[in-house]
Amino acid sequence: MINHREKQMEKKKTSESEKGKSLVGTKKQNLIVPLRGRKFQGTVTRKFEGRVTIEFERTKFIQKYERYIKTKTKMHARLPEKLKNEIAIGDYIQIQECRPLSKILHHVVINKIRDGDKK
């Protein structure tokens, strides 16, 4: 017979292990990569086989002039197999930080927010 306290401990262990883990599978390594850190949203500018490049604007403070300047930032992100057919150039997507996957890949695509403007 399982003790009531043992049941609670088992529930606690499972809830702690599942807590805060958004997992996305990667194509190259067939691993599940735990996500952590910052989230970014931007427009897809280039699409490669296993990754995408996104671009977004941000404001940067120039201390000497006490003013802000608009700058564009480019980031590379791993494109999971399940999102490969959904995402195209010009789409607005969301990426999240993960462990370093390669020299330039430190983010993974989470979802597509909206389609790009079609002309």
C-alpha positions as CSV (number, residue, x, y, z in Angstrom):
1,M,0.0,0.0,0.0
2,I,1.4,3.4,-1.0
3,N,1.6,5.9,1.7
4,H,-0.3,9.3,1.2
5,R,3.0,11.2,1.7
6,E,4.7,9.1,-1.0
7,K,2.0,10.0,-3.4
8,Q,2.4,13.7,-2.7
9,M,6.2,13.4,-3.2
10,E,5.7,11.7,-6.6
11,K,3.3,14.4,-7.7
12,K,5.7,17.1,-6.5
13,K,8.6,15.6,-8.5
14,T,6.6,15.3,-11.7
15,S,5.2,18.8,-11.5
16,E,8.7,20.2,-10.8
17,S,10.2,18.4,-13.8
18,E,7.4,19.6,-16.1
19,K,7.3,23.1,-14.8
20,G,8.6,25.8,-17.2
21,K,9.8,23.4,-20.0
22,S,8.7,24.5,-23.5
23,L,10.3,21.9,-25.7
24,V,11.0,22.2,-29.4
25,G,12.6,19.4,-31.4
26,T,15.5,20.2,-33.7
27,K,16.1,18.8,-37.1
28,K,19.8,18.4,-37.1
29,Q,20.3,16.7,-33.7
30,N,16.9,14.9,-33.1
31,L,17.1,16.3,-29.6
32,I,14.6,18.2,-27.5
33,V,16.0,21.6,-26.7
34,P,14.9,23.2,-23.5
35,L,14.0,26.9,-24.0
36,R,14.9,29.7,-21.6
37,G,15.7,33.4,-21.7
38,R,14.4,36.1,-23.9
39,K,11.7,36.1,-26.6
40,F,11.9,38.2,-29.8
41,Q,9.5,38.9,-32.6
42,G,10.5,39.9,-36.1
43,T,10.1,39.5,-39.9
44,V,11.8,36.6,-41.7
45,T,14.3,38.1,-44.2
46,R,16.0,34.9,-45.3
47,K,15.2,31.2,-45.1
48,F,17.8,28.4,-45.2
49,E,17.4,24.6,-44.9
50,G,17.5,24.5,-41.1
51,R,17.4,28.1,-40.0
52,V,15.9,31.5,-40.7
53,T,17.1,35.1,-40.3
54,I,14.8,37.6,-38.7
55,E,15.1,41.3,-38.5
56,F,13.4,43.7,-36.1
57,E,13.8,47.4,-35.0
58,R,14.7,48.5,-31.6
59,T,15.6,51.8,-30.0
60,K,19.1,52.4,-28.6
61,F,20.0,55.2,-26.2
62,I,22.9,57.4,-27.1
63,Q,24.2,58.8,-23.8
64,K,26.3,61.6,-25.2
65,Y,23.3,63.2,-27.0
66,E,20.7,62.0,-24.5
67,R,18.6,60.8,-27.5
68,Y,17.3,57.5,-28.9
69,I,18.2,56.1,-32.3
70,K,16.4,53.4,-34.2
71,T,18.5,50.4,-35.2
72,K,17.8,47.1,-36.9
73,T,18.9,43.8,-35.4
74,K,19.3,40.6,-37.3
75,M,19.2,37.2,-35.6
76,H,19.5,33.6,-36.7
77,A,17.1,30.9,-35.4
78,R,16.8,27.2,-35.8
79,L,13.7,26.2,-37.9
80,P,12.1,23.1,-36.5
81,E,10.9,20.4,-38.9
82,K,7.2,20.8,-38.0
83,L,7.3,24.6,-38.9
84,K,9.4,24.3,-42.0
85,N,6.5,24.3,-44.5
86,E,4.5,27.0,-42.6
87,I,7.1,29.8,-42.5
88,A,8.0,31.8,-45.6
89,I,10.0,35.0,-46.2
90,G,8.1,38.1,-44.9
91,D,6.2,36.3,-42.2
92,Y,6.2,37.7,-38.6
93,I,7.4,35.1,-36.2
94,Q,8.4,34.6,-32.6
95,I,11.8,33.1,-31.5
96,Q,13.1,32.2,-28.0
97,E,16.6,31.8,-26.6
98,C,18.0,28.3,-26.0
99,R,21.4,26.8,-25.4
100,P,24.0,27.4,-28.2
101,L,23.2,25.1,-31.1
102,S,26.1,26.3,-33.3
103,K,28.4,29.3,-33.7
104,I,25.5,31.6,-34.7
105,L,22.4,29.7,-33.6
106,H,21.2,30.5,-30.1
107,H,17.5,30.8,-30.7
108,V,14.6,28.5,-31.9
109,V,11.5,29.5,-33.8
110,I,8.4,29.0,-31.5
111,N,5.5,30.0,-33.7
112,K,4.2,32.1,-36.6
113,I,2.3,35.2,-35.5
114,R,1.0,36.4,-38.9
115,D,1.6,36.0,-42.6
116,G,3.8,38.5,-44.5
117,D,2.4,41.2,-46.8
118,K,1.8,39.7,-50.3
119,K,2.3,42.1,-53.2
